[in-house]
């Protein structure tokens, strides 16, 4: 049973790592991996000394931190809310309504944002104008980009991400709730002292996995939302790698940047896992 998954990982995940060597070479497709000249850390030095290094790092880091701080707790709160609903019909309705956005294409989501936030006919600006406010070109303003990106991500993913928490809550022994109720605990106190401790190990594991992808901030959606006016806030490491590696054909330079991005993810994953193992006694390994 493990053979096919292991083969998949070896062929498609570990096999391509052979190509990482081009990050340290002046790669020429005509010469191949072995024939291209070694340049050492030249591409890394070029990236670190570039004028856009700070901006790329800040945009990537700030979007990741805001997503982690704001978006991560929301599926947990949604799962707790669903768990507290006593009506089965209402519970299923809430679950279905919150799950559905996950299945909408990213392209459609960005199209919806463009329609809703249109400066002339979008209902958000129509609503603002009805209150005597000036319309705002949200998607063209750098200061609005992160708010729109993270807010739409929350709407799209919170229902899907809450599934595992709902499943974990259903596995908590009902006698614990009964005992707390007999002791006089209110509903909120039962959530704090029974529900949250019951799913705490799941929260820690998912937090570790999220931090392991800390520097990967949703490349496709950012690229679709990006334009020349909001580039100051929307250009992140992944979109920069795509533009330089795929569009401009600067394979070695973009590979070096991508490797730098992955190393940060790996270091954060190891550190957070170590911290969780010592403090929370829950970890991936």
VENFEN-V684504 format. One record per helix or strand of 3 or more residues. SS is the DSSP state (hx for helix, st for strand). FROM is the first residue (numbers start at 0). TO is the last residue. If there is no record, write none. Layout:
{{SS/FROM/TO} {SS/FROM/TO}}
This chain:
{{hx/1/23} {hx/31/34} {hx/41/47} {hx/52/83} {hx/87/102} {hx/105/115} {hx/122/129} {hx/137/139} {hx/141/160} {hx/162/169} {hx/173/181} {hx/186/211} {hx/218/224} {hx/230/233} {hx/236/246} {hx/250/278}}
